[in-house]
Amino acid sequence: MRQPSVIARRVAAASVTLVVAAGAAACGPKDNDAKGAGGDSKPQKGGTLTVLNANPQEDFDPARLYTSGGGNVPSLVFRTLTTRNRESGAAGAEVVPDLATDTGRPSKNATVWTYTLKKGLKYEDGTPITSADIKYGIERSFAAELSGGAPYLRDWLIGGADYQGPYKDKKGLASIETPDDLTIVFHLNKPEGEFPYLATQTQFTPVPKAKDNGTKYEQHPISSGPYKVVKNENDGERITLERNPYWSAATDAERKAYPDKIDVRSGLDSSVINQRLSSSQGADAAAVTTDTNLGPAELAKVTGDKALAARVGTGHFGYTNYIAFNPKVKPFDDPKVRQAIAYAVDRSSVINAAGGSSLAEAATTYLPNQKSFGYTPYDHFPAGASGNPAKAKELLKEAGHPNGITVTLTHSNDKDFETSPEIATALQDALKKAGITVKLQGLETNDYKDKIHSVKTEPGFFLAHWGADWPSGGPFLAPIFDGRQIVKDGANFNTGFLNDKSVNDEIDAINKLTNLDEAAKRWGALDKKIGEQALTVPLFHPVYKRLYGSAVKNIVISDWTGVLDISQVAVK
């Protein structure tokens, strides 16, 4: 998930996008027994599952989707080489085989990855799925008219940076080989031990070349999953899925595919969604949402109703809300000023502004506090729960500001409880106690994104957030702290302009590891090292609370997506 715009889309898509949408302690649902929620009877096949969403499932083409772990609704139609483990909690943060027989076989230096497809895989029309189809599906994601997916393949594959897709280059990518119908080999320009995570992205979905009609493919993509698209109206606002008769559970250990039909309805107001799920009348009893959380006021009402509270799924997605500094802008070029702000932060007031402790958990590390990320506890500038203004004043005095400073905090005007006015005001009040006068600069969404992502206009002090493309420290730390990823003429996410050779070298060294547990430990140690520079001040990790209908069974919420996995849901 990237920063605000993409992360929001991914949260909607993954929930992922989203991606998805778009949290922290290593645990699954707290308010229910994950597998048994929604009734005591054993889940059975049949019925219609309704999905009530605020955001439409736009760009329903595997090349164009940017999701975490293949997304939620997309993963019902698009199978990939690997996928996320469909289990609650920390177990769900593991990558497992999907179309492939394993998670990939790396060469000694992790620059070549080989996969073998399972036998008997078929599309919705009964034709066999081949390795050439996966190669073609990846290649079409390079076409300019199908842009929007995860950028890693362009960076990682040999020749990827210059490839323009199969519509312009009929020869394809030589770095993807298909020696036979069941084998596919990827040649990378650098070691990438986390390639199995990347292979969960929808760009690894097989696409039959004969059925590819370019930008129109999203209207009826050819299914490799348990459901096929029978209707897609208004660019994903209404999507109807029915069973793919050629999908076989014998080749798919992850998706349960209990409902006969899935009706996705989007463009709804969040309050309407929660009201319909709360009431659970008619078809809404068998309904879920993949992108709408309970807000503070709604959560207060639900908490007071035991029956409703039993229908709330709680989850965490790898996501951090934080303060970002531009050290090229005074006075933030002085580490002591940045440290002073870190000490002055009142996380209790920030969490209250984010909706309370049920919806946000305090953060002192940049990495989310989940094992898969390599979470390593640290608090370099201990402010306690309510800030340490005395220590902040002391540091400001040492920095030559005995009378305090006046600074401007840039934030979004979106009411997202993350980078919004509520959070900014809470920080303004806390920093005032330390002699730091904060002027607030609220910007509309597009202006905010343009300003904070441009090297030329990035402010010195602003609110930001970052989410996981997959549950590992790599896609969390590298885009933000790898100096080679500073983008001068485009969207830049290395907001602290850190270009430390020792950090860059350690990122390269970790990327060579194919033992993901060992890699996680190294990511955690690197996070701790970078944290000493106070280029960011972690504030909190969001918690996702979502209602589901009274007839919904088999609730699974993993630490990969943090939201209910509809591939596991039953309604009978």
DOBA-664540 format. One record per residue (C-alpha): x, y, z; residue in one letter; residue number from 1. Coordinates in steps of 0.25 Angstrom, whole numbers. Layout:
BEGIN
PT    c1    c2    c3 rest  nr
PT     X     Y     Z    A NUM
...
This chain:
BEGIN
PT    c1    c2    c3 rest  nr
PT     0     0     0    M   1
PT     8    14    -3    R   2
PT     4    27     3    Q   3
PT   -10    33     4    P   4
PT   -16    32   -10    S   5
PT   -11    18   -13    V   6
PT   -12    13     1    I   7
PT   -26    16     1    A   8
PT   -29    10   -12    R   9
PT   -21    -3    -8    R  10
PT   -28    -4     5    V  11
PT   -41    -4    -2    A  12
PT   -36   -14   -12    A  13
PT   -29   -23    -2    A  14
PT   -39   -22    10    S  15
PT   -23   -19     4    V  16
PT   -24    -9    -5    T  17
PT   -24   -10    -1    L  18
PT   -21   -11    -3    V  19
PT   -31   -10     7    V  20
PT   -31    -4    12    A  21
PT   -25     0    18    A  22
PT   -12    -8    44    G  23
PT    -3   -14    56    A  24
PT    -2   -24    68    A  25
PT     0   -38    63    A  26
PT   -14   -44    66    C  27
PT   -27   -47    58    G  28
PT   -41   -44    62    P  29
PT   -43   -40    77    K  30
PT   -58   -39    78    D  31
PT   -61   -53    73    N  32
PT   -56   -67    71    D  33
PT   -51   -65    57    A  34
PT   -55   -79    51    K  35
PT   -68   -81    58    G  36
PT   -74   -67    57    A  37
PT   -87   -64    51    G  38
PT   -94   -76    57    G  39
PT   -91   -90    62    D  40
PT   -95   -98    50    S  41
PT   -85  -104    41    K  42
PT   -83   -95    29    P  43
PT   -89  -100    16    Q  44
PT   -89   -97     1    K  45
PT  -100   -89    -5    G  46
PT  -107   -76    -4    G  47
PT  -103   -62    -8    T  48
PT   -93   -53    -1    L  49
PT   -95   -38    -2    T  50
PT   -83   -29    -1    V  51
PT   -87   -14     3    L  52
PT   -75    -5     0    N  53
PT   -73    10    -1    A  54
PT   -62    10   -12    N  55
PT   -65     3   -25    P  56
PT   -56    -8   -30    Q  57
PT   -50     0   -41    E  58
PT   -40    -5   -51    D  59
PT   -44   -20   -50    F  60
PT   -32   -24   -58    D  61
PT   -21   -32   -52    P  62
PT   -11   -23   -59    A  63
PT   -16   -11   -53    R  64
PT   -19   -15   -38    L  65
PT   -10   -11   -27    Y  66
PT   -14   -20   -15    T  67
PT    -7   -27    -4    S  68
PT    -7   -42    -5    G  69
PT   -16   -42   -17    G  70
PT   -27   -34   -11    G  71
PT   -41   -38    -6    N  72
PT   -51   -38   -17    V  73
PT   -40   -39   -27    P  74
PT   -35   -52   -21    S  75
PT   -48   -59   -24    L  76
PT   -46   -58   -39    V  77
PT   -31   -57   -40    F  78
PT   -22   -68   -35    R  79
PT    -7   -65   -35    T  80
PT     6   -73   -34    L  81
PT     6   -71   -18    T  82
PT    -4   -65    -9    T  83
PT    -6   -62     6    R  84
PT    -9   -72    16    N  85
PT   -24   -71    19    R  86
PT   -23   -73    34    E  87
PT   -27   -63    45    S  88
PT   -16   -55    52    G  89
PT    -1   -57    50    A  90
PT    -2   -70    43    A  91
PT    -9   -62    32    G  92
PT     3   -54    29    A  93
PT    10   -65    23    E  94
PT    12   -67     7    V  95
PT     7   -81     2    V  96
PT     6   -87   -12    P  97
PT    -6   -84   -21    D  98
PT    -5   -88   -35    L  99
PT     9   -93   -33    A 100
PT    13  -105   -26    T 101
PT    22   -98   -16    D 102
PT    26   -83   -12    T 103
PT    37   -83   -22    G 104
PT    51   -89   -24    R 105
PT    62   -79   -23    P 106
PT    76   -80   -29    S 107
PT    87   -79   -19    K 108
PT    88   -63   -20    N 109
PT    72   -62   -21    A 110
PT    74   -55   -35    T 111
PT    66   -67   -42    V 112
PT    53   -72   -37    W 113
PT    46   -84   -43    T 114
PT    32   -89   -42    Y 115
PT    24  -101   -46    T 116
PT     9  -100   -48    L 117
PT     0  -111   -42    K 118
PT    -6  -120   -52    K 119
PT   -21  -119   -56    G 120
PT   -22  -104   -55    L 121
PT   -33   -98   -64    K 122
PT   -40   -85   -67    Y 123
PT   -55   -83   -67    E 124
PT   -57   -88   -81    D 125
PT   -50  -101   -78    G 126
PT   -37   -98   -85    T 127
PT   -24  -101   -78    P 128
PT   -16   -91   -71    I 129
PT    -1   -91   -76    T 130
PT    12   -84   -71    S 131
PT    11   -76   -84    A 132
PT    -2   -70   -79    D 133
PT     5   -65   -67    I 134
PT    17   -59   -74    K 135
PT     7   -52   -84    Y 136
PT    -1   -47   -72    G 137
PT    11   -41   -66    I 138
PT    16   -35   -79    E 139
PT     3   -28   -82    R 140
PT     4   -21   -68    S 141
PT    16   -13   -74    F 142
PT     7    -7   -85    A 143
PT     4     8   -82    A 144
PT   -11     7   -84    E 145
PT   -11    -4   -73    L 146
PT    -3     3   -63    S 147
PT    -6     4   -48    G 148
PT    -1    -9   -42    G 149
PT    11   -11   -33    A 150
PT    24    -5   -39    P 151
PT    33   -16   -34    Y 152
PT    34   -25   -47    L 153
PT    39   -13   -55    R 154
PT    50   -11   -45    D 155
PT    53   -25   -42    W 156
PT    52   -33   -55    L 157
PT    64   -32   -65    I 158
PT    60   -23   -76    G 159
PT    47   -18   -69    G 160
PT    51    -4   -68    A 161
PT    50    -2   -83    D 162
PT    40   -12   -87    Y 163
PT    27    -6   -92    Q 164
PT    17   -18   -92    G 165
PT    13   -28  -102    P 166
PT     5   -18  -110    Y 167
PT    17   -11  -115    K 168
PT    28   -21  -113    D 169
PT    23   -35  -118    K 170
PT    36   -42  -114    K 171
PT    32   -41   -99    G 172
PT    42   -41   -87    L 173
PT    53   -50   -89    A 174
PT    55   -50   -74    S 175
PT    43   -59   -73    I 176
PT    45   -72   -78    E 177
PT    34   -83   -80    T 178
PT    42   -96   -84    P 179
PT    29  -104   -84    D 180
PT    14  -102   -80    D 181
PT    16  -104   -66    L 182
PT    29   -97   -63    T 183
PT    32   -82   -62    I 184
PT    46   -76   -59    V 185
PT    49   -62   -55    F 186
PT    62   -55   -56    H 187
PT    65   -43   -47    L 188
PT    75   -32   -48    N 189
PT    78   -33   -33    K 190
PT    75   -43   -22    P 191
PT    61   -43   -16    E 192
PT    58   -53    -5    G 193
PT    44   -48    -4    E 194
PT    40   -51   -18    F 195
PT    29   -61   -13    P 196
PT    22   -49    -6    Y 197
PT    22   -41   -20    L 198
PT    16   -54   -27    A 199
PT     3   -52   -19    T 200
PT     1   -39   -27    Q 201
PT   -10   -40   -37    T 202
PT     0   -37   -48    Q 203
PT     4   -51   -47    F 204
PT   -10   -56   -51    T 205
PT   -11   -64   -64    P 206
PT   -17   -57   -76    V 207
PT   -20   -65   -89    P 208
PT   -14   -56  -100    K 209
PT   -26   -60  -109    A 210
PT   -36   -54  -100    K 211
PT   -28   -41   -97    D 212
PT   -36   -29  -102    N 213
PT   -27   -18   -95    G 214
PT   -34    -8   -87    T 215
PT   -48   -15   -89    K 216
PT   -42   -28   -82    Y 217
PT   -47   -23   -68    E 218
PT   -62   -24   -73    Q 219
PT   -60   -39   -73    H 220
PT   -46   -44   -69    P 221
PT   -45   -59   -71    I 222
PT   -46   -66   -57    S 223
PT   -35   -75   -52    S 224
PT   -42   -75   -38    G 225
PT   -54   -81   -32    P 226
PT   -63   -70   -37    Y 227
PT   -65   -63   -51    K 228
PT   -70   -49   -54    V 229
PT   -84   -49   -60    V 230
PT   -87   -34   -59    K 231
PT   -78   -22   -57    N 232
PT   -86    -9   -57    E 233
PT   -81     5   -56    N 234
PT   -66     2   -54    D 235
PT   -68    -7   -43    G 236
PT   -79    -1   -35    E 237
PT   -88   -14   -37    R 238
PT   -81   -27   -39    I 239
PT   -88   -40   -40    T 240
PT   -79   -53   -38    L 241
PT   -84   -67   -40    E 242
PT   -77   -81   -39    R 243
PT   -66   -84   -49    N 244
PT   -70   -99   -52    P 245
PT   -56  -102   -56    Y 246
PT   -50   -98   -43    W 247
PT   -45  -110   -34    S 248
PT   -44  -109   -19    A 249
PT   -33  -121   -21    A 250
PT   -24  -110   -27    T 251
PT   -27   -99   -17    D 252
PT   -25  -101    -3    A 253
PT   -28   -87     1    E 254
PT   -41   -82    -4    R 255
PT   -54   -89     2    K 256
PT   -64   -83    -9    A 257
PT   -76   -86     0    Y 258
PT   -86   -76    -6    P 259
PT   -92   -79   -20    D 260
PT   -93   -65   -24    K 261
PT   -86   -52   -19    I 262
PT   -93   -38   -21    D 263
PT   -83   -26   -19    V 264
PT   -90   -13   -18    R 265
PT   -82     0   -16    S 266
PT   -84    15   -16    G 267
PT   -91    14    -3    L 268
PT   -89    24     9    D 269
PT   -81    18    20    S 270
PT   -92    21    30    S 271
PT  -103    14    21    V 272
PT   -94     1    20    I 273
PT   -92     0    35    N 274
PT  -107     3    38    Q 275
PT  -111    -8    28    R 276
PT  -101   -18    34    L 277
PT  -106   -15    48    S 278
PT  -120   -17    44    S 279
PT  -117   -30    36    S 280
PT  -131   -30    29    Q 281
PT  -134   -39    17    G 282
PT  -121   -40     8    A 283
PT  -113   -31    17    D 284
PT  -113   -43    28    A 285
PT  -103   -50    18    A 286
PT   -95   -37    15    A 287
PT   -81   -32    19    V 288
PT   -72   -20    15    T 289
PT   -58   -20    10    T 290
PT   -55    -6    12    D 291
PT   -64     1    22    T 292
PT   -59     2    37    N 293
PT   -68     6    49    L 294
PT   -65    20    53    G 295
PT   -64    24    68    P 296
PT   -78    28    69    A 297
PT   -83    15    63    E 298
PT   -74     7    71    L 299
PT   -79    13    84    A 300
PT   -93     9    80    K 301
PT   -89    -5    76    V 302
PT   -81    -8    88    T 303
PT   -93    -6    97    G 304
PT  -101   -17    89    D 305
PT   -95   -31    92    K 306
PT  -102   -37    80    A 307
PT   -96   -26    71    L 308
PT   -82   -27    78    A 309
PT   -82   -41    74    A 310
PT   -83   -38    60    R 311
PT   -71   -29    59    V 312
PT   -58   -34    53    G 313
PT   -45   -28    59    T 314
PT   -32   -28    50    G 315
PT   -19   -21    48    H 316
PT   -12   -18    35    F 317
PT     3   -14    34    G 318
PT     1     1    34    Y 319
PT     7    13    42    T 320
PT     3    27    44    N 321
PT    14    37    46    Y 322
PT    20    50    46    I 323
PT    30    53    35    A 324
PT    42    63    35    F 325
PT    49    69    23    N 326
PT    63    71    29    P 327
PT    66    81    17    K 328
PT    56    91    23    V 329
PT    60    99    36    K 330
PT    59    97    47    P 331
PT    57    82    44    F 332
PT    72    81    39    D 333
PT    75    80    54    D 334
PT    74    66    60    P 335
PT    71    72    73    K 336
PT    59    80    68    V 337
PT    53    67    62    R 338
PT    56    59    75    Q 339
PT    50    70    83    A 340
PT    37    69    75    I 341
PT    38    54    77    A 342
PT    38    56    92    Y 343
PT    27    66    92    A 344
PT    17    57    85    V 345
PT     5    53    94    D 346
PT     1    40    88    R 347
PT   -11    38    97    S 348
PT   -17    51    91    S 349
PT   -14    46    77    V 350
PT   -20    33    79    I 351
PT   -33    40    84    N 352
PT   -33    48    72    A 353
PT   -32    36    63    A 354
PT   -44    30    70    G 355
PT   -39    24    83    G 356
PT   -31    12    87    S 357
PT   -41     2    81    S 358
PT   -37     8    67    L 359
PT   -23    12    69    A 360
PT   -11     7    76    E 361
PT     1    15    80    A 362
PT    14    13    72    A 363
PT    28    16    76    T 364
PT    35     8    64    T 365
PT    33    11    50    Y 366
PT    31    -4    46    L 367
PT    17    -9    51    P 368
PT    17   -18    63    N 369
PT    15   -31    56    Q 370
PT    26   -43    56    K 371
PT    25   -44    40    S 372
PT    31   -30    39    F 373
PT    42   -32    49    G 374
PT    36   -24    59    Y 375
PT    47   -20    69    T 376
PT    43   -11    81    P 377
PT    50     2    83    Y 378
PT    46    16    88    D 379
PT    58    25    86    H 380
PT    51    37    90    F 381
PT    42    33   102    P 382
PT    30    42   103    A 383
PT    22    33   112    G 384
PT     7    33   109    A 385
PT     5    48   110    S 386
PT    18    54   105    G 387
PT    31    60   112    N 388
PT    30    75   110    P 389
PT    42    77   120    A 390
PT    51    68   112    K 391
PT    47    75    99    A 392
PT    50    89   105    K 393
PT    63    84   109    E 394
PT    67    80    95    L 395
PT    62    92    89    L 396
PT    70   100    98    K 397
PT    82    92    94    E 398
PT    79    95    79    A 399
PT    79   110    82    G 400
PT    64   112    84    H 401
PT    62   115    98    P 402
PT    50   123    95    N 403
PT    44   112    87    G 404
PT    41   111    72    I 405
PT    29   114    63    T 406
PT    27   103    52    V 407
PT    16    99    41    T 408
PT    10    86    41    L 409
PT     4    81    28    T 410
PT    -8    72    28    H 411
PT   -19    67    19    S 412
PT   -33    72    21    N 413
PT   -39    58    19    D 414
PT   -47    53    30    K 415
PT   -39    40    31    D 416
PT   -35    41    46    F 417
PT   -20    39    41    E 418
PT   -14    51    34    T 419
PT   -26    60    37    S 420
PT   -29    72    45    P 421
PT   -33    64    57    E 422
PT   -19    58    58    I 423
PT   -12    71    55    A 424
PT   -19    79    65    T 425
PT   -16    69    76    A 426
PT    -1    70    72    L 427
PT    -2    85    72    Q 428
PT    -8    85    87    D 429
PT     3    76    92    A 430
PT    15    83    85    L 431
PT    10    96    91    K 432
PT    14    91   105    K 433
PT    28    89   100    A 434
PT    29   104    95    G 435
PT    26    99    81    I 436
PT    16   108    74    T 437
PT    10   100    63    V 438
PT     3   107    51    K 439
PT    -6    97    43    L 440
PT    -7    97    28    Q 441
PT   -18    88    24    G 442
PT   -19    84     9    L 443
PT   -29    77     0    E 444
PT   -26    63    -4    T 445
PT   -19    65   -17    N 446
PT   -11    78   -13    D 447
PT    -7    70     0    Y 448
PT    -2    58    -8    K 449
PT     5    67   -18    D 450
PT    12    76    -8    K 451
PT    18    65     1    I 452
PT    22    55   -10    H 453
PT    30    66   -18    S 454
PT    45    68   -15    V 455
PT    43    83   -19    K 456
PT    31    86   -10    T 457
PT    32    76     2    E 458
PT    29    83    15    P 459
PT    38    82    27    G 460
PT    28    76    36    F 461
PT    15    68    32    F 462
PT     6    56    35    L 463
PT     8    44    27    A 464
PT     5    29    27    H 465
PT    10    16    20    W 466
PT     4     2    18    G 467
PT    10   -11    14    A 468
PT    10   -17     0    D 469
PT    13   -30     7    W 470
PT    15   -33    22    P 471
PT    30   -31    23    S 472
PT    40   -20    26    G 473
PT    45   -19    12    G 474
PT    34   -11     5    P 475
PT    32    -3    18    F 476
PT    46     2    20    L 477
PT    52     2     6    A 478
PT    43    12    -1    P 479
PT    44    22    11    I 480
PT    59    20    15    F 481
PT    67    15     3    D 482
PT    74    27    -3    G 483
PT    74    20   -17    R 484
PT    59    22   -17    Q 485
PT    59    37   -15    I 486
PT    51    42   -28    V 487
PT    54    56   -32    K 488
PT    44    57   -43    D 489
PT    33    49   -39    G 490
PT    26    44   -26    A 491
PT    36    43   -15    N 492
PT    34    35    -2    F 493
PT    48    36     4    N 494
PT    43    49    11    T 495
PT    55    50    20    G 496
PT    64    49     8    F 497
PT    73    38    15    L 498
PT    84    33     7    N 499
PT    93    25    16    D 500
PT   102    15    10    K 501
PT   101     6    22    S 502
PT    86     6    21    V 503
PT    86     4     6    N 504
PT    96    -8     8    D 505
PT    88   -14    19    E 506
PT    75   -14    10    I 507
PT    83   -21    -1    D 508
PT    88   -31     9    A 509
PT    75   -34    14    I 510
PT    69   -35     1    N 511
PT    78   -47    -2    K 512
PT    72   -55     9    L 513
PT    62   -66     5    T 514
PT    60   -70    20    N 515
PT    49   -60    23    L 516
PT    50   -62    38    D 517
PT    64   -58    38    E 518
PT    61   -46    28    A 519
PT    50   -41    38    A 520
PT    60   -40    49    K 521
PT    70   -32    41    R 522
PT    58   -23    36    W 523
PT    55   -20    51    G 524
PT    69   -17    55    A 525
PT    70    -7    43    L 526
PT    57     0    47    D 527
PT    63     2    61    K 528
PT    76     8    55    K 529
PT    69    17    46    I 530
PT    60    21    57    G 531
PT    71    28    64    E 532
PT    72    39    54    Q 533
PT    58    44    57    A 534
PT    54    46    42    L 535
PT    40    41    46    T 536
PT    32    41    59    V 537
PT    23    28    59    P 538
PT     9    32    65    L 539
PT     0    20    64    F 540
PT    -5     7    56    H 541
PT   -20     7    52    P 542
PT   -29    -4    57    V 543
PT   -40    -9    48    Y 544
PT   -54   -12    53    K 545
PT   -64   -16    43    R 546
PT   -78   -22    45    L 547
PT   -83   -34    37    Y 548
PT   -98   -39    35    G 549
PT  -104   -48    45    S 550
PT  -104   -60    35    A 551
PT   -90   -59    32    V 552
PT   -81   -71    37    K 553
PT   -66   -75    37    N 554
PT   -60   -61    39    I 555
PT   -45   -61    36    V 556
PT   -37   -49    39    I 557
PT   -22   -50    36    S 558
PT   -10   -40    40    D 559
PT    -7   -39    25    W 560
PT   -20   -31    21    T 561
PT   -26   -28    35    G 562
PT   -40   -30    29    V 563
PT   -50   -41    27    L 564
PT   -46   -51    16    D 565
PT   -58   -53     7    I 566
PT   -52   -65     1    S 567
PT   -55   -72    14    Q 568
PT   -69   -67    17    V 569
PT   -81   -76    17    A 570
PT   -96   -71    18    V 571
PT  -103   -84    20    K 572
